[in-house]
Amino acid sequence: MPSFGERLATAFNGRGHVCLGIDAHPFLLEQWALTDTAEGLRTFGLRAVEAASGVVGIVKPQIAFFERHGSAGYAALEDVLGAARAAGLLVIADVKRGDIGSTIDAYGEAWLTPGSPLEVDAMTLVAYQGVGSLAGPLDRARANGKGAFVLAATSNSEAFPVQSAVLQTGAQHRSTVAAGIVEEVHAINAGDPLGSVGVVIGATVSFDDYGIDQGLLASTPILAPGFGEQGAVLASLPQLYGTAADNVIANLGRSVLKAGPDGLRGALQHEVDELARALAA
Amino acid sequence: MPSFGERLATAFNGRGHVCLGIDAHPFLLEQWALTDTAEGLRTFGLRAVEAASGVVGIVKPQIAFFERHGSAGYAALEDVLGAARAAGLLVIADVKRGDIGSTIDAYGEAWLTPGSPLEVDAMTLVAYQGVGSLAGPLDRARANGKGAFVLAATSNSEAFPVQSAVLQTGAQHRSTVAAGIVEEVHAINAGDPLGSVGVVIGATVSFDDYGIDQGLLASTPILAPGFGEQGAVLASLPQLYGTAADNVIANLGRSVLKAGPDGLRGALQHEVDELARALAA
């Protein structure tokens, strides 16, 4: 069974580094002439998958928008996840789950178990309770050929004080919180050309502000929000991520989704080509 | 409309400080002679609500166990939440959601909006992206008479390095991450006898290790995991939380749930009485 890292490398080689963020904002539903209902979200997600198929290799549904509609929203989500996986897309559930013990195990079971209703290829995780608290889903990911992305340095400015705080104890003491997570994930991926546990580092942040060593990202996939509406431009990706640029998944949501259901495919292709040129330069 | 803090104070006065954690661990489902299915979880949750009703004032369903079963699990959860609220229990959804902008707004909408399928009285939140990133659900809570609990110092040992890291910037610089969150929440609750934004501080941690000032918790509800199976005892609650003891919600899960569906009510009553004695002493 190929690992998630191996499957991600294949996706990079075949379809490039752009990921479509399936973000069913109420304003986009309206623009796409859909209702803000579970049924509207289902249609939105299925059309987004259709547009992404054959153009990008990765999609990232934002689960919060489905959760607004409770169990009916989750039923719509199941259909969207199934369609995306059937289309051969790598699916990253943006759920930002974090907890401890049997509870975080349950979240891992929900998203990273073959055959489960919400099965995806990878999920996002939050390590406020320590990277060690995430051992359950990280072990499960490895066993099942699945992946995970742990939030490190995110793209929003309110995050900076917490993520740049300095650890006083533990194996990463004197590192910032974000750099400590990068170090712990590096150790998990050691030995793999591209590992199965990634980190989230926003395209709007500076590595230096957190003391993050790009050399420790050599085997680590990087999920990168911040492009498009949040201000970063794809052409700058090689400068922003330096030696780690080839491991970056560049997420695009609103900035391409606003092209509408008929324009989305073309908008995505344009971005894929632009990023490929930038990475080849 | 009474605020969440006012409703919590009423619950404390009427039924004491114990909260039943509705934790549908697979091993408990088996012990309760239920299947590990959405239907089994529905029955587990409804029986737990029945046992809690009239004995405690607060329940805290752990959402992860429902999420394992996808949309069917969420449909079961909706029934459990509805039954709990109909029984007059304050319901805290333990979801530990955290994100930014319109995404965290969507989570707040899902759980803290009157009439939404997953409506509860309060939800748990994670501030890895900064307390400022949680403004959406915190504002929504205030507007709707709802509440929230932000993780500060949790009960698991792997959490200590991150939560004791020292902030280098921002209004709380030089505080630890956990103490900074306590300070920010204190400012939000200022002026209320008991505020509507709480923090999570485990019963297994020492305030001194994080530099948390108990005086800044005078108006802040404290959700306290760590009692029972995790090792802390209810009789020690006044010593553990000091001047903030009267604001504590003492969560009990496995340690009472293992009494089985018929023994749960009696086990809960025993703990309620024990804690009332300890707080009165």
Interface residues (C-beta under 8 A of the other chain):
Chain A: D23 H25 Q62 A64 F65 E67 R68 H69 G70 S71 A72 Y74 A75 L77 E78 K96 R97 G98 D99 I100 G101 S102 T103 I104 A106 Y107 E109 A110 S116 P117 L118 V126 A127 Y128 Q129 G130 V131 G132 S133 L151 T154 S155 N156 E158 A159 F160 P161 V162 Q163 S164 A165 V166 L167 Q168 T169 G170 Q172 H173 T176 V177 G180
Chain B: D23 H25 Q62 A64 F65 E67 R68 H69 G70 S71 A72 Y74 A75 L77 E78 K96 R97 G98 D99 I100 G101 S102 T103 I104 A106 Y107 E109 A110 S116 P117 L118 V126 A127 Y128 Q129 G130 V131 G132 S133 L151 T154 S155 N156 E158 A159 F160 P161 V162 Q163 S164 A165 V166 L167 Q168 T169 G170 Q172 H173 T176 V177 G180
